Amino acid sequence: MHTIKLKIDNNIYDHVMFVLNSLKQKGIQITEQHTQTKPNNGSDSLDFANYSIKAFEHIDDPVKWQNDIRSY
């Protein structure tokens, strides 16, 4: 038995699966692996362990600072 790995665009996926499913009875085992495309809108997660953020170092009491901001 041989293995073929395909990357298929969404617009032709149904057509390819139709053809493959029509051959299913003739010795083909279909294993689907769906991948989700990530939108590139800034919602990707970041690992902040690689960064040193010093913007709030001057704040001695973060809870008091937040409460002061919210009180406006």
Summary of the structure (lengths in Angstrom):
residues: 72
radius of gyration: 25.7
end to end distance: 70.0
largest distance: 71.8
contacts: 65
relative contact order: 0.06
helix: 39%
strand: 0%
